[in-house]
């Protein structure tokens, strides 16, 4: 029996430009962790994001969140408000610092952090004499969160925002690019993201002092002396010159990758529009999503599973929407402010294959299986 060709949820999409920068690193012997590709990749990102941001290329998005929280002054026993509907990497670094995550549920328009619950959590903390130290907000699946509302709360209560834009490079809110809204923002270049460096991430800020301190901490916090001297605990979090070369090549096709992801989403919407059992998250006014993953909602858990298993049976990878952090066993004892929205989305939502390298034949095959599952 012939094995069906695997269709991945979101596989890397490498072109021809990446090899040039990687070969250059080998030709010039810049195989050490730092080198011209790292500074070049940082400049490429700064030019793309604009808004006078400063970028530090790091080893992962998780490392970037860890250093970002550290730079915002988060330490042992502090409380950090965190979007619940997200991947665990948004929350795990809070615990690295000995701080306590407090999880905030979603609103329906974007599936991101709910401003009303966020303010309730802030006021609860203040009443307890424990004003939250920071807010971690995520642009989920590339859909921008309600930036204006969150920013207004952050300014009202003087709490810094760490913007997790790991899934949202290329997305925009009211014309400005995601990754430029937080006191500190974070990008990811994991293998499944819009562009990849195999593994990698970046810390972004309009405050150059944050960027410079991040680079210092990411290189083992070595003091400026002839010998090796350390006055602070540092980390080995810098991006390698070879991987940054991949990133430089990927930056040249970033807009094409966003276009391809949005094309996938538009294909699914058109092909499945006559099915009452399927719905999609639309872009609210003023928002532009990179559509990192195309997600559908179904009427029930059973129907979602019927579709998922039908795709799996045909060697097609799909995935339920993120399981909220407040439902994760590792975080079940932490305080949360919930409204049931993310729990429901987790039960009935499914991510369809969304890679920028999907062919029309792939998309047709996926849609046909979804339609058959609904019969």
Beta strands, then each sheet from edge to edge (+ up, - down):
strand 1: 54-58
strand 2: 79-83
strand 3: 100-104
strand 4: 134-138
strand 5: 160-164
strand 6: 172-173
strand 7: 176-177
strand 8: 184-188
strand 9: 201-205
strand 10: 279-280
strand 11: 287-288
strand 12: 294-297
strand 13: 319-320
strand 14: 336-337
strand 15: 349-352
sheet 1: 1+ 9- 8+ 5+ 4+ 2+ 3+ 14+
sheet 2: 7+ 6- 11+
sheet 3: 10+ 12- 15+ 13-
end
